[in-house]
């Protein structure tokens, strides 16, 4: 009985809600279709389950109201765990193996910007603003 109790406690201790407050698309193809219709960049987060910076993004950055709100309004976000999910070929082509990797991909599939590593919410939000502003300005 004690072994089961320990196992249950351990599972819940390491369980994490990867979504935060971000409305993640249900796959890259769906995101690509929406991005084409709405003229937005696709924001792809590629993380690993045992990556502390990835967990930081999930628990501290994607739960921030300003960050999540800006992502939901200005990007079409997609999330993958590289050690659990099959990455679409296009994502594989741009993923270097370092996590977390945040890819900003144009609706036509061209890589627009790549960020590796986590940032605090305020800095992450500034980067999001800069990337979105430059993309909307055609740069």
Beta strands, then each sheet from edge to edge (+ up, - down):
strand 1: 41-47
strand 2: 75-81
strand 3: 101-105
strand 4: 111-116
sheet 1: 2+ 1+ 3- 4+
end
